[in-house]
Amino acid sequence: MIDVILKRFDKPDEVTHFEKGRFETVTLGDMTIGRATYQPGWKWSEDVGSGLGEDYCTVEHVGMVVSGCATAAFADGRVTEMKAGDLFYVPSEPHDSWVVGDEPYVSLHFLGAGKYAK
């Protein structure tokens, strides 16, 4: 018999802190789900990548924006804004990201959360 697993982000399995945000993960069976919370002024290349020695993120992402707005900005110059309510797919090709505006950005990540910021 398989048991139901219940978890909440108020008690995540792992938290990665950044100067202007955090990335929390919970693991349910074989799936890791992430919640990104970034403050205005957060930028992946500065707040995450610089600590990893990377200019771009290369993690594939599938998720949903809960609140705020951020970009997926690719090395070739393409920039897409992702806003509250958007479901997103960001391929593993090199990309940066930053919060747009004065509102914190929050998103859930259903693919890529286990590899993010590592």
Residue pairs with C-beta under 8 A, 6 or more apart in sequence:
5 28
5 29
7 13
7 26
7 27
7 28
8 26
9 24
9 26
9 35
12 24
12 25
12 26
12 35
13 25
13 26
13 27
14 24
14 25
15 22
15 23
15 24
15 25
16 22
16 23
16 24
16 116
16 117
18 38
18 42
18 47
18 48
18 117
19 47
20 38
20 39
20 40
20 41
20 42
20 47
20 99
21 36
21 37
21 38
21 39
21 42
21 47
22 36
22 37
23 34
23 35
23 36
23 37
23 113
23 116
23 117
24 34
24 35
24 37
25 32
25 33
25 34
25 35
25 113
25 114
26 32
26 33
27 33
27 114
31 110
32 113
32 114
33 108
33 109
33 110
33 113
34 63
34 108
34 109
34 112
34 113
34 114
34 116
35 106
35 107
35 108
35 109
36 105
36 106
36 107
36 109
37 104
37 105
37 106
38 47
38 68
38 70
38 99
38 104
38 105
38 106
39 99
39 104
40 99
40 101
40 102
40 103
40 104
41 99
42 98
42 99
42 105
43 96
43 97
43 98
43 99
44 56
44 57
44 95
44 96
44 97
44 98
45 54
45 55
45 56
45 96
48 57
48 117
49 55
49 56
49 57
49 96
52 117
52 118
55 94
55 96
56 75
56 94
56 95
56 96
57 94
57 95
57 96
57 97
57 116
58 92
58 93
58 94
58 95
59 92
59 112
59 115
59 116
60 90
60 91
60 92
60 111
60 112
61 88
61 89
61 90
61 109
61 111
61 112
61 116
62 87
62 88
62 89
62 90
62 109
62 110
62 111
62 112
63 87
63 88
63 107
63 108
63 109
63 110
63 111
63 112
64 85
64 86
64 87
64 88
64 107
64 108
64 110
65 82
65 83
65 84
65 85
65 86
65 88
65 105
65 106
65 107
66 84
66 106
66 107
66 108
67 84
67 103
67 104
67 105
67 106
68 83
68 84
68 99
68 100
68 101
68 103
68 104
68 105
68 106
69 81
69 82
69 83
69 84
69 99
69 100
69 101
69 103
69 105
70 81
70 82
70 97
70 98
70 99
70 100
70 105
70 107
71 79
71 80
71 81
71 82
71 96
71 97
71 98
71 100
72 79
72 80
72 82
72 88
72 90
72 95
72 97
73 79
73 80
73 95
73 96
73 97
73 98
74 93
74 94
74 95
75 93
75 94
75 95
81 100
82 88
82 107
88 107
99 105
109 116
